[in-house]
Amino acid sequence: MMVIAGAAAIGALVWIGNSHDRLAQRFMFDLGLAGTGLISAGAQVLILIGAWLMWRSWPRGDQKTERSDKQSGDEQA
């Protein structure tokens, strides 16, 4: 969810920067350079943390076999 929110924020910033729509130009000037930079940095952090959390929660086969080997060794003893 964090990755999606970060990607949506960056996508919105790209739309604001590239669009010639009056609403996008108004957002660009209302946010200013510092605001867009902070939003961009925050969105990148969200993407990185979300990707890291997904990577950490991904099941790995080698860890399961090590745990099952340890459990089967304990049961045999």
C-alpha positions in Angstrom: 0.0 0.0 0.0 2.9 2.3 0.8 4.4 1.7 -2.6 1.1 2.5 -4.4 0.7 5.7 -2.4 4.3 6.8 -3.1 3.9 6.0 -6.8 0.6 7.9 -7.0 2.2 11.0 -5.3 5.1 10.9 -7.8 2.7 10.4 -10.7 0.7 13.4 -9.5 3.9 15.5 -9.3 4.8 14.5 -12.9 1.3 15.5 -14.0 1.6 18.8 -12.3 5.0 19.5 -13.8 4.1 18.5 -17.4 0.5 19.5 -17.8 -0.6 22.8 -19.3 -3.9 22.7 -17.4 -4.8 25.7 -15.3 -5.4 23.5 -12.3 -1.9 21.9 -12.6 -0.2 25.3 -12.9 -2.1 26.5 -9.9 -1.0 23.5 -7.9 2.6 24.0 -9.0 2.7 27.6 -7.8 0.7 26.9 -4.6 3.1 24.1 -3.6 6.3 25.9 -4.7 9.7 24.4 -5.2 10.2 23.4 -1.6 6.8 21.8 -1.3 7.2 19.7 -4.4 10.6 18.6 -3.3 9.4 17.6 0.1 6.5 15.7 -1.4 8.8 13.9 -3.8 11.2 13.0 -1.1 8.4 11.7 1.1 7.0 9.6 -1.7 10.4 8.1 -2.5 10.8 7.1 1.2 7.3 5.5 1.1 8.2 3.5 -2.0 11.5 2.4 -0.5 10.0 1.4 2.9 7.1 -0.3 1.2 9.4 -2.3 -1.1 11.7 -3.2 1.8 8.7 -4.5 3.8 7.4 -6.5 0.9 10.9 -8.0 0.5 11.2 -8.8 4.2 7.7 -10.5 4.2 8.4 -12.6 1.1 8.6 -16.3 2.1 11.9 -18.0 1.3 12.2 -21.7 0.8 15.7 -22.0 2.4 14.6 -20.6 5.7 11.6 -22.9 5.9 13.8 -26.0 5.4 16.2 -24.9 8.1 13.4 -24.4 10.6 11.9 -27.8 9.7 15.3 -29.5 10.0 15.8 -28.0 13.4 12.3 -29.0 14.5 12.7 -32.6 13.2 16.1 -32.8 15.0 14.5 -31.7 18.3 11.7 -34.2 17.9 14.2 -37.1 17.3 16.2 -36.3 20.4 
